[in-house]
Amino acid sequence: MLINSLRLGGAEKNCVNLANAFVEKGIKVTLVVLELRDAVLKDKLSPEVNLVSLETAHARESIFKLRKLILENNIKQFLVFTFQLAVVLVLIRKIWKAEFTIVARSINSLTEKYKHEKSLWHKWISQLMVKRWFFEVDHIIAQSTGMKKELLVLMGKKQTPVTVIFNFLEVGPEKILIDQKSDREERKLLFVGKLKPQKNLFFLIDAFALALEKKQGMTLKIVGDGELKAELQDYIKSKGLQHSIILSGKSENVSEYYLEANLLVLTSHYEGFPNVLVEAHSFGIPVVSMDCPSGPSDIVIQNENGLLVKDKNPKIFGEAIIQALELGWEKEKIKASVDRFSKQKAVEEYLEVMSKY
């Protein structure tokens, strides 16, 4: 298994959960990361997983270290978690005629990802490399049906197989507390995620402000950290919302926030498979989510466990927030909706794909 890091993120969490699930089934797993800086998820990794760090900052700098690792360990198969690292593996295979298979996990909408990139390297050079070589992997695992449709269009005449496997929910001991929390206030909103442009947080603040004009007493907690933190603080203050919107920072125990929330909101420009929606549902919390190109529509069942908003208008999203707060949700039905995302099902589907090569 190959991924950039073990920092706090959706892809990283899924990678760790999957590695742990494999070793639970008696499968020997080596997890290769580029570096271990800020590796907060390292402690979540089973001690039975062999962890290897290449001690390099970027995928483009890893090619020679990866080649050496492959030769020294006679590696025959990779499950890789980023587009860029998948391209690196393809190039190693092409340049040095190495013989190993590559199963690549697509974690985001490629089209939307590069549309919103600001780094010149990622927006132009990385994008060209990914579009040229990514589809030369042996098999692609997409996190959502929308993502699969996009990949089939982007690959053109290539015939790379694509299989949809949803992320699974790793149930922890805190779930027993769900039913003990019966005194939730009715107007506590929650966002969980990185504070980066992808998440469209200025739009969320605008939508919340419009909703607050019609329904007083709401609060919004934004849990996460990232490059936009200072700008978001200034924007919240400029709108006079510092008493209604709280930037709670990064948390390794998000359960405490789920336990006190009664609505989760997501306004992303794009997603792969937004784990936060499934996590919220596991706590019986409905969601209001932007219906971005891939992910939410596989998770949200309209009017049963949440609301999907198609219109990219903050006023419409704000109205959906108010509607969600006034609907009579069936908590048990919301919780039951996560049964589709079981660990056993996902692991069996991964192993079925991997065993083909």
N, C-alpha and C positions, 0 to 999 in steps of 0.2 A: 504494500500500500504506500502511496506517495502523495504528500500534501505539503503546502508551503510552511505551515506552522501549527502550533497548538494554542494559538490565541483564542480569545472568547469570540466565537462566531458560529453561525449556523452550519456551514460546511465542516468546520473543525469539530463541532459537537457530534455531527453525524458520523464523521470519520472515526472518532474515538468510540462511539456507541457500536459501530459496525465491527471495529477491530475486537472489542470486548466480546461481542456476540459470536464472532468466529472462534475465538479461543474457548468460549464456553462449550462449543461443539467439538472441541478437541483438535481444531485446526491450528497449525503453527503459523504465526503471523509476524512479519517484520514490517514495522511502520517507519518509513523514511521521511524525515522532515528537512527542509532547507536550514532551519535554525530553531533554537529553543528560547529566543528572547520573548519575554512576557508569556511564557508557556503555561498559562493558568490551568489549562485542561490536562496538563501532564499528570496531575494527581488523580484525575478521573480514569486514567488508562490502567488497564489490568497489568499487574507485574509480569504476567505471562506473555505479554506482547513485547517483542524485541524492538526497542526503540533506537533508531540510528539518526544522528544529526549530521548533515553535510557541512554545517558551519559556513553557509553562504547566504547572502541577503536576497538575491533575486534568481528567478528561474533561469534567466539568460546566462547567468554565471555558473550554473550547476552542471553543464554538459560533461566536462571532463571528470568531475568527481562522481557523477552518476555512472559514466562509462566504466570507471575503475571499480565501483561497487558491483556493477553487473558482472564484470569479468571475474572478480575475486570470489563472488558468491554463486556464480553460475545461475543467475536469476532467470527464470523462464516465463514469468507472468507478473504483470503489474496491474493493480487497480489504482488509477490515478484520479486525483480530485480537482485539478484545475486545467483550464484550456492550455495555458502556457507550458505547464510541465508535460502535458500530453504531447505537445509539439516537440519539446526537447527529446522525449523518448523516441518519437518518430524519426527525428534527425539522427540520433545515435544509431538507430536501426538501419537507416539508409546509408550513412557515411561509413560505418564500420561493419556493415553486413551482419549485424548481431541478430541472433535468433531468440526472440522472446515475444510474447503476445501482450497487447495493450488493450485493456478494458478501461475506457475513459468515462468518468462521471461528469455529466454536464450540469453545472450548478447554477447557471443564470441564463437569462435570455441574451444571446450574443448580440442581436441587433440593438436592443435597448441598452445593454452594457456599454457598447462602444459609442452610441449616440450621446451618452452622458459623461463620457470620460473627458478629463481635462488635461491629463498628462499626455504630452506629444508622443512619447514612446508607446503608451498603451493605445492611444486613439488611432495612430497610423501604423507604426512598425509592427507592434504586437498584433493588431487587427489583421494586417496583411498576412502575417505568418500563420495565424490561427486559421484564417479562411483558406490558405494554401495547403496547409499540412494536417490540420486537426482531423479531417475526415479520412486520413490514412491509418487511423487506429483500427483495431480489429472489431471492436464493438463499442457502442455508446449506450450508456445508461442515462436516460432523461428523468428528471425528478417530477415532471408533470406532463400531461397530455398536450398542453399548449406548447411546451418546449419541444416535444417530439415533432409536432407539426412544423415548427420553425426550422428545426435541424434538417428535416427531409427536404425543405425548400432550399436551404442554404447549400446543401451538399451537391445539388444539381444532378449530374449523371452518375455520380459515385453511388455505390450500392452498400455502404456501411450499415450493418444492422443497428437498429435503435430499439431499445426496450424501455418501457416506462416502469420504474420502481419508485414508489413513494417513500419518503423518509418515514421511519417508524418512531413511535413515541416510547421513550425509555421511562418506565414508571418507577418513581422513587418513593421512599417511605413517607415523604411529606403528603402524598395523596390521601392518606388516612385522615388528614386534618380538614379535608374539603367540607365534609358535612358538619363539622363542628363549628364552622364559621357561618352563622345564620344571621348575624347582625350587620351585614354589609349596608352601608348607606347607598341610596339609589342613584347617586350622581357622580360616582368616582370612575373616571376614565383612565386608561392605561395605554401607554405605548412602550414597547420593548424592542430595542435594536440599536445599531450603531448610528451615531450622529453624523451621517454623510449624505451627500447629494441624492443618492439613490432613493433614500427614504422620504424625500419630498416633505420635509418637516415644516418649512415655512408655509406651505399649503395647509398642513394640518393645523398650525396655529391660527391661520386666517379662518379656516372652517370652524374651529372651536370658538373663536371670538364671535362669529356670526350666530352660532348656536347659543352662546351664552347670553346674547341679547334677548333671546326668546325664552330661555329656560335658565333662571338664576340658580346659583348654588352649586354649579358643576365645578369639579376640579379635574385637572389632567396631570398625571405624573408621567414624565418621560424618563425611562430607565435605560441608561446606556451612556457611552462616551464616544468621542470622535472629533474630527477636524472642525466641525461646525459649532462646537460648544459655545465659544465666545460670541459668535454672530447670533446664535439663537438666544443667548442671554440678553443681548442688546435689543433684539427684535421683540422679545417678550416684554421688556421694560418699556420700549417705545410705544407699545400698545396698551400699557397700563395693566398688564395681566400677571404681574409677578406674584400676586396673591392667589391666583387661580391656576397657574401653570408652574409646576415644580420640576426642575431638572435634578433628578435624584442621583445621577452619576452611574457608574458601572457597578453591577452587582453579580456576585457569583452565586447568590441565593435568591433568584427571582420569585421563588414560591411565595415569599412573604408579601410581595406586591400583588400576585394573582389572588391571594387569599382575601385581600381587602378591596379588590376592584370588582366592578360589576359590568364593565364594558371595555373591550380591547379595540383599539383603532389602528389601522394600517393604511398609509397613503402612498406607498411606494410607486415610483415610476415603473419599476420592473422588479421581479423576484424570480427565484427558481422554484423552491418549495418553501414558503414561509412557515418555519416550524412554530413560530409564536402563535399562529392561529390554532394549531392543533393543541399546543400547550394550554392555551386559554380554554379551549373546549373541554380539555380533561379536567379542568376545575369548575366546569359548568358555566363558564362565562361566554355570553354571546359576543360577536365581533361585528364591527363595521369596517369593511375593507374595500379599497379601490380595486376594481376588476382589471388589474394590470395583465399584460399579455399571457403570463403563465403562472400557475400556482394557486392563487386564491379560489378560482372556479372549481378546482379539484377538491377543495376542502370545505368551502362554505355552501351549505344547503339553504337556499333563500327562505327566510322567515322561519327556519327550523333551528339553525344554530348561528344565524347571523344575517347580515345584509351586504350584498355586493353593490357597489356604486360604479356605474359605467361612465357617467358624465364627469369630466375633469373640471368641475366648477366648485369652488369652496362653499358656495351657498347651498348647492345640492348635497354636498357631503355633510354640511352642518345640519341640514334638515333630516338626513338619514340618522345622524347621531341622536337627535331629539326623538325620532320615530322609534329607534332601538330602545331608548330609555323608557318609552311609554308602552312598549309591547309586553305582553305576558308570556315570558319565555318559560319553557319546560326544562328545568335544570337537568333532569335525568336524561331527557332526549338529547340534549346538547352533549352530555358526557358520553352517551352511547355512540355518538357520531364518530368518535375517535377509534372505534373498534376496527375500522377499515385499515388502520395504520399500525398493525401489530408487528412486533419484532419477529416473531416466528415466520410470518408470511414474507416479510422483506428479506430476511436472511436466506430463506429457501429460494427466493427468486434470484438473489445475487449468486448463490452457489450453482443454480441451474445455468446461468449465463457463463460463469467462470469455467464450469466443467466442459463446455463446448470446445475449449481450446487447450 
